[in-house]
Amino acid sequence: MHATTNLISKTPNVISVGLKWLITLVLLVFLSPMAASAHEIRPIILDTELNETGQIEWVARVNLEATLSGISPEHEDTDEDPNNVAYNQLRAQSEAALSETFDGQAENWLNNLVFTDQNGNRLNASINTITIEPAETDEVARDTLISGTTEFPETSSAFMIEWQDRYAPVIVRYTDSADENQNASSFVLVNEPSPSISVRIPKPPQSAMSTFAEYIKVGFVHILPLGLDHIVFVLGIVLLSPFFKPVLLQVTLFTIAHSLTLALVQFGLITVPGRLVEAAIALSIVFIGLDNLKPKPIGVLRTIIVFGFGLLHGLGFANVLGELDVGASNPLIVLAGFNIGVEIGQLVVVALFFVLIGYWTRNRKEYGRYVRIPASLALAAIGLWWFIERTVL
């Protein structure tokens, strides 16, 4: 017992320091008057179909307050944006008041939603209804459903959609009740046109290579620039021992694990609530940050931890594919392309760390004191903030 006590007393106090920092952060979060205003930046979901009169009917599910206040997709949540004050003021409005505010800006909002045909001609769109769904609590972002129609001349055979405002990428989905082969779904960044959506003419089946390439892009974008929590976790993996073999081992295990759970979700074998998954992912960042505080070799326990958290992050990746609704696409090709895109994004993150920091500092005695410990504490603090934000706020 005495020997154990001496051993503990001689252990570096970095863990206790880390815990003190985290406790301080918890107090700051709960005492901060602005903490309850942050909300995750989520994609706009735009569902479209061609009705019997030859018009494109569409419904946009959107965080209306964010689009009206100019929140940018460059941030993880609304509190990080300089326009968060205007956002919070709109959040404080009642559904009726927000609807009136939107009426005064509806034309400008609609101008940002651009429909064009296969020749690049802009199609006239109009708003029909707006439904502001009440939030469960004042701390949860409201969803607004905006429905409308877009004129689609008989001479047109395809259309594209582009969201030209600042806020959020768009998941564009097209449904043809008469021919499911016409159905389409795509993930579109701000100020980029969607892939062409064919209408009224037989649509040639998308080639396997085209589908593969498309989902590589989707997977990559989900890491860079949209997957900030996954980026932070990957950095946590690298920080402990920034050498080729340990990093390769951990990143490989992480990739295998998230690929496994992504496939299980995609084939309908498991389902987990998205909010629970996002909170658990935040906790995984806290854990990996604290685990990095004391130097250690990459042993069995560390690899088990990384693999387990990889399973968890795979559930987060599955939310993206769930919203995309891959439809008739070959699920194996979709999974392969998405996973490769994610892996490329992760490797870019690792490479940037090595080029900017890791390669130059890893063999120095000061690496632990000036890089690993402070960076790991910062990652743990960020993870804790996200956990509180995703569960309490």
Phi, psi and omega in degrees: 000316180296320179296321179297318180298317178297321180297317180296319183293335180271350181291136177307142187271023183296326181292316179296322176298317179299317179296322178297318178299318183292321177297319177300318180297319178303313180298319179297320181298313184285337179270344184286127180290343182265354189298326186281000186266348187283138176222147181294140176281111183250150179295150168285137177250119184243109178262131183229155172200160178263122182272181186291339180268005177085019176254153173272116174268139181217151176226124179254124172262118193212154168278094188298318181301322181292321180290324181287330184267354177082030176297141186260146176286359181287348185249161179282324178216171188292332183292340181277352184268141180296343179269016185293335179295313178297322179299313181295327177294319177292324178298329183283347181285151174289168178302318181294317181293320179294324177297320177294320177299317180294322179305323180285344182239009186300319182297317179294320178299317182291329179297336180279345179260099191257121172256130174228156178267187186294343179262004180087006179283132179286136181260140182286128180239153177217153180265134179260305183221159173225129179234115179264113182280129180294142178281155179297321176219171179292344184266359182253134180296137177278148169262143175237134176257119178246117180253151180196182177227152178231129179295136182226095185303154180297336180281350180271144182234356180200159177217159175230157181232139177222130176262114189259011177270180181282322195283119160066145169290173184232134169264109182263126179232134177240133181237129175244110184293338182270334185212102183293344176293341178279344183300145182214154178209137181208153178256118190238127178285161178302136178064025172236138178286148176289162169302153181295132179254112183282139181221143173075347178237150179304131183264120178296140180300139180292133181293154179300320181294322179294316177298316180302312181295320181300316184279341168298316179297316180299315180296318180297314182296329179292340173266306180238110015252005195273338188264063186298322180293325177289324176299314181298319180295317179299320176298323177298322177297316186288325189298324187300315182211090187281060175236157192303307187296310179296323178293316179300317180299312184291316180295323178295314178297319179299318180293315179301317183294312183290333175293323181295308181290328176299318179293319180299319178290316183299325179268011173074020183274335175219153174220136179223135179304132184300320183296321178295319180297314182297322177293318180293324177298320177299319178295326179297327178290319176301313183297313184293326177296315179292324179295336180280350189293326180255125182297141181199155174289158178282093183260192183298317183298316180298317180294324177295318179298313181296318179297316180299318179290332174297320175301319180294314181294331175299325176295325176293318177299326183297332179299325180294310180295327178297321179286331181288332180056077187294345172060234187279357180298149178297115186297328179293320178293319178300311181298317181297313181297315181298315180296320179294320177299317177299315181296319177299317178300317179296318180294326176296319178299313180298315181298318179298319179297315180297316183293319186274326188227302193304311185299325187274343188241347192295330182267003181271146179297332183279358184304312182298315185288321189255348180237297188298309185292306180297321180293320180293321175298319179297318179296317179298320179296317178299315179299319179295318178302313180296322180297314179296317180299323185273351182240322187257319189276000000 
